[in-house]
Amino acid sequence: MLYNIEKATQESITVKEYEGKLISILGDSISTFEGYIPNADGVNLDHRPRYPQDNLLTDVNDTWWMKVINERGGALAVNDSWAGSTVSNHRDVNEKDFGPDAAMASLTRIRNL
């Protein structure tokens, strides 16, 4: 079987389909990195980062979202992620009510993007 060098070369070229595009992230602690998330806005909980964290994730370029952005040629617009946010709004009588804007589905957080 002959090896098709032209085909192999084309497959190894990284496609930059997001070049010139801005990408926003909406997430919880997994998507945070200090210096890349918003400051507390006085409405939501403090926007705490989980990362960087010693011996775990110390470089923003190792986050899942920055890898995607870099590989696809985009640029980070807004990362509205913070530790303590939730997927949906809930109230637990045993815990502090985080309010509706702690949820990733909140209109306030979506508008922030």
C-alpha positions in Angstrom: 0.0 0.0 0.0 1.4 3.4 -1.0 1.4 6.1 1.7 -0.3 9.3 0.4 2.0 12.1 1.7 -0.2 14.9 0.4 -3.2 13.5 2.3 -1.2 13.0 5.5 0.1 16.6 5.3 -3.4 18.0 4.9 -4.7 16.0 7.8 -1.9 17.2 10.1 -2.7 20.9 9.5 -4.7 22.3 12.3 -7.9 23.8 11.1 -8.3 27.4 12.5 -12.0 27.6 11.9 -12.5 30.1 14.8 -9.8 32.5 13.6 -11.0 36.0 14.3 -13.9 34.8 16.4 -14.4 35.6 20.1 -15.3 32.7 22.4 -17.1 33.1 25.7 -17.1 30.6 28.5 -20.0 30.1 31.0 -19.1 27.7 33.8 -18.3 26.7 37.3 -15.0 26.1 39.1 -13.7 23.7 36.4 -13.6 26.6 33.9 -11.9 29.2 36.2 -8.4 30.6 36.2 -7.3 33.5 38.2 -7.1 36.7 36.1 -9.4 35.3 33.4 -12.7 35.5 35.3 -14.7 38.6 36.2 -14.4 40.3 39.6 -17.3 40.0 42.0 -20.1 42.3 40.8 -21.9 42.9 44.1 -24.9 40.8 43.0 -23.4 37.3 42.8 -21.1 35.5 45.2 -17.5 36.4 45.1 -16.1 35.2 41.7 -13.5 32.8 43.2 -11.1 30.9 41.0 -10.2 27.3 41.6 -7.1 27.5 39.5 -4.2 27.8 39.4 -3.6 25.1 41.9 -0.2 23.7 42.9 0.7 20.4 41.1 -2.6 20.3 39.3 -3.3 23.2 36.9 -0.7 26.0 37.0 -0.8 27.4 33.4 -3.9 28.9 31.8 -2.9 27.3 28.5 -3.6 23.9 30.1 -7.2 24.7 30.8 -9.7 22.8 28.6 -11.2 26.1 27.2 -7.9 27.8 26.4 -6.7 24.6 24.6 -9.8 24.8 22.4 -9.4 28.5 21.8 -5.7 28.1 20.9 -6.1 25.0 18.7 -9.0 26.6 16.8 -7.5 30.1 16.4 -10.1 32.0 18.4 -9.7 34.6 21.2 -11.2 34.7 24.6 -14.0 37.2 25.0 -15.5 36.7 28.5 -15.1 33.8 30.9 -18.1 34.1 33.3 -17.1 31.2 35.4 -16.5 31.0 39.2 -16.3 28.5 42.0 -19.5 28.1 43.8 -21.8 28.7 40.8 -24.3 26.1 40.0 -26.0 24.6 36.9 -29.4 25.6 38.0 -31.0 27.8 40.8 -31.8 25.9 43.9 -32.4 26.6 47.6 -31.2 24.3 50.3 -32.6 25.1 53.7 -29.3 23.9 55.2 -27.2 26.2 53.1 -27.1 29.9 52.2 -29.4 30.7 49.2 -27.0 31.6 46.4 -29.7 33.4 44.5 -30.7 33.0 40.9 -27.6 34.6 39.5 -25.4 31.8 40.9 -26.9 29.5 38.2 -25.3 29.2 34.8 -28.8 29.4 33.3 -29.4 32.9 34.8 -30.2 35.6 32.3 -27.8 37.9 34.1 -24.9 35.6 33.5 -25.9 34.9 29.9 -26.1 38.6 29.2 -22.6 39.0 30.7 -21.2 37.0 27.8 
